[in-house]
Amino acid sequence: MTVGSWFNPNEFSASTRPILEVAGRLAAASAPDESYCVGARHVACALFCEHPAGQRIAEVASVNLGSLQQALRQLASCPQADGLPSDDADLLLRCTRAQRPSLGPKTVDDLALAIFEEPFGLRSVFEQHGLTLKVLSDALPEMQGNAAPI
């Protein structure tokens, strides 16, 4: 798998594609061999550690960004993160599309909400650093009530 081949770029906004590309690089770097799968933990790290949108969300939500980034970098750097489900790129992409199914291309906001979905096991990591789903939803300006129910 090449780093950019795990998602269809036409489904995502120009500001969202770099997050997914970085997530692919993080997954590849954490894999001990050539086979790897991008997971929500890689996307979360890319969003909050490498992209200005994640930093903006953390600032608006009054989150301790430094400690959140440290936790996400640690999770993303392991071949398999302890305590988290296996990485599932297909499920992550489906969850992202489901945030606002009638709207496209998918945005950073859709991606941010998708990584909070229960199957990925990251919600508790975010909550430990003060970022709850409600706080996240309030910090996402594009949602304006259009997000999937919380």
Steps between C-alpha positions, in 0.01 A plus 500: 500500500632844419449779750233682300320195366287425804240770423334654197621863482186605311288424808687750718549875502837651415560583868418143609720308257832605663379358834427166336834501320688568826297223669615262228862597558461454877350153450778403262767624741353301789481175303785255554465370145340606173145416606315765697152634548408860568283539806314770688801535732716604203237746378459644850875552527517658155209732580605618844880485461562598138206708377397852604133398513567264791687773683208738439251244630711445812529874559126565459424200722754615765685168485855444623640445153851401608390207711245389237766511230739295712236229555402493132861482380561206731190317371585568136860383530420146616440216253185416701380732774432322829141529611371611160320292240685399186540770238218496244542753220177396325294550815666836562414618148139376535464682832637818344252479211215434745547826692314697234404247236328747269788746498833457327789515465572409862670763712734516797189526720361171366835334562530641853159364593570162341807433716275536806284205393496216755657226282833685500540523876644851498219682679647425843842627388346830393287525813808453722628822345173693528366447149153347519277438201272787607795739533633385163162549330471849646850582373427395141362803315398321181265255671234757592264228616564275200706235676371152564326481840729491802 
